[in-house]
Amino acid sequence: MEFKDYYRTLGVPREATAEEIKKAFRRLARKYHPDVSKEADAEERMKELNEANAVLSDPEKRAAYDQLGRGYQPGEDFQPPPDWDAGFEFSGRGFAPGEAADFSDFFAELFGRAGGGARGFRGGPQAPFQARGEDHHAKVLLDLEDAFSGATRQISLRAPRTDAQGRVTLASRTLNVKIPQGVHAGQIIRLAGQGAPGIGGAPAGDLLLEVRFRPHPRFRVHGRDLHLTLPVAPWEAALGAVLAVDLPPGSVKVRIPEGAQSGQQLRVRGKGIPGAQAGDLLLDIQVVLPPADTARARTLYETMARELAFDPRQQGKG
């Protein structure tokens, strides 16, 4: 996927104000609008202009784009890092279905999940206008251990603000958030009243935190299931064994069946992330050979080679 330089598309510097971006888009739109333009590539250019304007005219998307795209050149191969948008606080504004259908894969990869927020409007001929504040959204990264024990964590969020000169800056705020035991990736933690303020005395919106887990040095997380590669010695695999496997809340004893092979998977039910229906622990067996780095070890291997009628390349042959 190619990186797109939206500032170059509109012909404005990165420090351009909101008014300068608006003027540049209007000027170029008059030149390339398919209804009036005589340029051969007018339709394609207009799509590019609309996409660039959709990002740079939106303080939230512009702030995220600026943070992510530093150091990239137009056309350079680009892949956003995992969870690049963690900690960014977005409002409920989004795109209606089909509204951004003509935008590039680059745009879809960065902003395709933007959701539309709901506002509750109240009022009448005699009543003052009232509107509930928009809900805000943010992705947060937690440690896997928090899912087992629950915790209260300080979460730092960044939200864009437009200064008096019309330039976008990032403001930070820190919240103490209670993480419930059994939380899983994709779960939403709702903080009532922490979204945008309401209008006319109406209540503020909520802040919706989407949970993701930081990469763990040992476990891979899929829903509530935990996956772990379990190294075993050749004699443990051949003869069977009972091994202790360390988990975030403690350890669990696992029986390795006699004749276990690398690639075999064992399932320990209920030992994944806790919940009304707890996940499972899935162990991928990996048989690890000890090195023949001593005289005694070489002698043992040579004895096995002589006395065991075993040829792994004949396994499975008729």
C-alpha positions in Angstrom: 0.0 0.0 0.0 1.3 3.4 -1.0 1.6 6.3 1.4 -0.5 9.4 0.4 0.8 12.9 1.1 -2.5 14.8 1.6 -0.7 18.1 2.1 1.0 17.7 -1.3 -2.3 16.8 -2.9 -3.8 20.1 -1.7 -0.6 22.0 -2.2 -0.3 23.3 1.3 2.4 23.1 3.9 2.1 20.8 6.9 1.6 23.8 9.2 -1.3 25.2 7.2 -4.3 26.5 9.1 -7.8 25.2 8.7 -8.7 28.3 6.6 -5.7 27.8 4.3 -6.7 24.2 3.7 -10.3 25.2 3.0 -9.2 27.8 0.4 -6.8 25.4 -1.3 -9.5 22.8 -1.6 -12.0 25.2 -3.0 -9.5 26.6 -5.5 -8.5 23.1 -6.8 -12.1 21.8 -6.7 -13.1 24.6 -9.1 -10.3 23.5 -11.4 -10.9 19.8 -11.4 -14.6 19.3 -10.8 -15.7 16.9 -13.6 -18.8 19.1 -14.4 -16.6 22.0 -15.4 -13.1 20.9 -15.9 -11.5 20.2 -19.2 -8.5 18.3 -17.7 -8.2 14.7 -18.9 -7.7 13.4 -15.3 -10.2 15.6 -13.7 -12.4 12.8 -12.2 -9.4 11.1 -10.6 -7.9 14.3 -9.3 -11.2 15.3 -7.8 -11.4 12.0 -5.9 -7.9 12.6 -4.6 -8.8 16.1 -3.5 -12.0 15.0 -1.7 -10.0 12.3 0.2 -7.2 14.8 1.2 -9.8 17.3 2.3 -11.8 14.7 4.3 -8.7 14.1 6.4 -7.1 17.5 6.7 -10.3 19.4 7.3 -11.2 17.1 10.2 -9.0 18.0 13.3 -9.1 14.5 14.6 -8.2 12.7 11.5 -5.5 15.3 10.7 -3.9 14.9 14.1 -3.8 11.1 13.8 -2.5 11.3 10.2 0.2 13.8 11.2 1.4 11.6 14.0 1.4 8.4 11.9 2.8 9.7 8.7 6.0 11.5 9.8 9.0 10.6 7.7 7.1 8.9 4.8 7.3 10.0 1.2 4.5 10.0 -1.4 4.2 6.5 -3.0 6.5 4.9 -0.4 5.4 1.5 0.7 3.4 1.9 3.9 1.8 -0.3 6.4 0.4 1.2 9.7 1.8 -0.5 12.8 -0.6 -2.5 14.9 -2.8 -0.4 17.2 -1.3 2.8 15.8 -4.4 4.7 16.9 -4.4 3.5 20.5 -4.8 6.5 22.8 -6.4 8.8 20.3 -9.8 10.1 21.4 -12.2 10.4 18.4 -15.6 12.0 18.5 -18.7 10.1 17.1 -18.5 11.8 13.8 -17.9 9.3 11.0 -18.9 8.5 7.4 -22.3 7.4 6.2 -22.4 4.1 4.3 -21.0 4.7 0.8 -19.9 8.2 1.6 -16.2 7.3 1.4 -16.6 4.5 -1.1 -14.3 6.2 -3.6 -11.5 6.8 -1.2 -8.3 4.8 -1.4 -7.2 1.7 0.4 -4.8 3.9 2.3 -7.7 5.9 3.7 -9.7 2.8 4.5 -6.8 1.3 6.4 -6.4 4.3 8.6 -10.0 5.5 9.1 -12.3 2.9 7.7 -13.5 1.9 11.2 -14.6 5.4 12.1 -18.1 5.1 13.5 -21.0 7.4 13.6 -22.1 8.7 16.9 -25.6 9.3 18.0 -27.0 12.5 19.4 -30.2 12.7 21.3 -32.2 15.9 20.4 -35.0 17.3 22.5 -37.0 20.4 22.1 -40.2 21.8 20.8 -41.8 25.1 19.7 -41.6 26.5 23.2 -38.6 24.6 24.6 -35.0 25.6 24.5 -32.8 23.6 22.2 -31.1 20.7 23.9 -28.7 18.1 22.6 -27.0 15.3 24.4 -23.2 15.4 23.8 -21.5 13.2 21.3 -20.0 9.9 22.5 -16.2 9.8 22.1 -14.3 6.7 21.2 -10.7 5.5 22.0 -8.7 2.3 21.7 -6.7 1.5 24.8 -4.0 -1.1 25.3 -4.0 -3.2 28.5 -1.8 -5.9 29.9 -3.2 -9.5 29.7 -2.7 -9.8 33.4 -5.4 -7.2 34.0 -8.0 -9.6 32.4 -7.4 -12.1 35.2 -7.3 -9.9 38.2 -9.1 -6.7 37.2 -7.4 -3.4 38.1 -7.7 0.3 38.2 -5.4 1.9 35.6 -4.4 5.4 34.6 -5.3 5.8 30.9 -3.8 8.7 28.9 -5.7 9.9 25.9 -4.8 12.5 23.2 -7.5 14.6 21.5 -7.0 17.3 18.9 -7.6 20.9 19.6 -7.6 23.9 17.1 -5.8 26.9 18.4 -6.6 30.6 17.7 -4.6 30.5 14.5 -6.5 27.5 13.2 -3.7 25.0 13.7 -4.3 21.5 15.1 -2.5 20.5 18.4 -2.9 17.5 20.6 -4.2 17.9 24.2 -3.8 15.1 26.7 -6.0 14.0 29.6 -5.6 11.2 32.1 -8.4 9.1 33.5 -8.5 6.5 36.3 -10.4 3.5 34.7 -11.6 0.4 36.5 -10.8 -2.6 34.4 -13.2 -5.4 35.1 -12.0 -9.0 35.7 -12.5 -11.0 32.5 -12.2 -8.1 30.1 -11.4 -9.4 26.6 -10.2 -7.8 23.4 -12.9 -5.9 21.6 -14.9 -5.3 24.7 -16.2 -1.7 25.2 -15.7 0.0 28.6 -18.2 2.8 28.9 -17.4 5.9 31.0 -20.6 7.8 31.5 -20.4 11.6 31.0 -16.8 11.6 29.7 -17.6 12.4 26.1 -18.5 15.8 24.6 -20.5 18.2 26.8 -24.2 18.6 26.1 -26.0 21.6 24.7 -28.6 23.6 26.6 -28.2 21.6 29.8 -28.5 18.2 28.2 -26.2 15.5 29.6 -22.7 14.9 28.2 -21.9 12.0 26.0 -20.0 8.9 27.1 -16.5 7.8 26.4 -16.3 4.4 24.9 -13.0 2.6 25.4 -12.3 -0.3 23.1 -10.0 -2.8 24.7 -6.9 -4.3 23.1 -4.1 -6.2 24.7 -0.4 -5.3 24.4 1.7 -8.1 22.8 2.6 -10.7 25.5 6.0 -12.3 25.6 4.5 -15.8 26.0 0.8 -15.9 25.2 -1.2 -15.2 22.0 -4.8 -14.1 22.6 -7.8 -15.1 20.5 -11.1 -14.0 22.0 -11.0 -15.5 25.5 -8.6 -18.3 24.5 -4.9 -18.2 25.2 -2.4 -19.9 22.9 1.1 -20.9 24.2 4.0 -22.8 22.5 5.1 -25.4 25.1 8.6 -26.7 24.7 9.0 -30.3 25.9 12.1 -32.6 26.1 12.2 -35.7 23.9 11.7 -38.1 26.9 8.7 -36.0 28.1 7.2 -36.4 24.6 8.0 -40.0 24.2 7.1 -41.3 27.7 4.5 -38.7 28.7 4.8 -36.3 31.6 3.0 -33.9 33.9 4.2 -30.4 33.5 3.4 -27.2 35.4 2.5 -24.3 33.0 2.7 -20.8 34.4 -0.4 -18.6 33.9 -1.0 -15.0 34.9 -3.0 -16.1 38.0 -0.8 -19.0 39.0 0.1 -22.4 37.4 -1.8 -25.3 36.1 -0.6 -28.9 35.7 -0.9 -30.4 32.3 -0.5 -34.0 31.3 1.6 -34.6 28.1 0.4 -37.8 26.5 2.8 -40.6 25.7 4.1 -40.2 22.1 3.4 -36.5 21.8 4.7 -34.9 18.7 5.7 -31.3 17.7 2.7 -29.5 16.2 0.2 -31.4 18.4 -2.2 -29.2 20.3 -3.5 -29.8 23.7 -6.6 -28.0 25.1 -7.1 -27.2 28.7 -10.6 -26.1 29.2 -11.5 -23.1 31.3 -8.0 -21.9 31.8 -8.1 -19.0 29.4 -9.5 -15.5 30.2 -12.1 -15.8 32.9 -15.8 -14.9 32.2 -19.3 -16.3 32.3 -17.9 -18.8 29.8 -14.1 -18.9 30.4 -11.8 -19.3 27.5 -9.5 -22.3 27.0 -5.7 -22.7 27.2 -4.3 -24.2 23.9 -0.8 -25.6 24.1 1.2 -26.2 20.9 3.7 -28.9 21.6 7.3 -28.2 20.5 9.7 -31.1 21.0 13.2 -29.6 21.7 16.3 -31.7 21.3 19.2 -31.2 23.8 22.5 -30.3 22.1 25.2 -33.0 21.6 27.7 -30.7 23.1 29.4 -33.0 25.5 31.0 -36.4 25.2 28.3 -38.0 27.3 25.5 -36.4 25.2 27.1 -37.7 22.0 27.4 -41.2 23.4 23.7 -41.2 24.3 22.7 -40.1 20.8 25.0 -42.7 19.2 23.5 -45.4 21.4 20.0 -44.3 20.3 21.1 -44.3 16.7 22.4 -47.9 17.0 19.7 -49.4 19.1 16.4 -47.7 18.1 15.0 -48.9 14.8 13.7 -45.5 13.9 13.7 -43.6 10.6 11.6 -40.4 10.7 11.5 -40.3 6.9 9.8 -43.6 6.7 6.9 -42.5 9.0 3.6 -42.5 7.1 4.9 -44.5 4.1 3.1 -47.6 3.1 
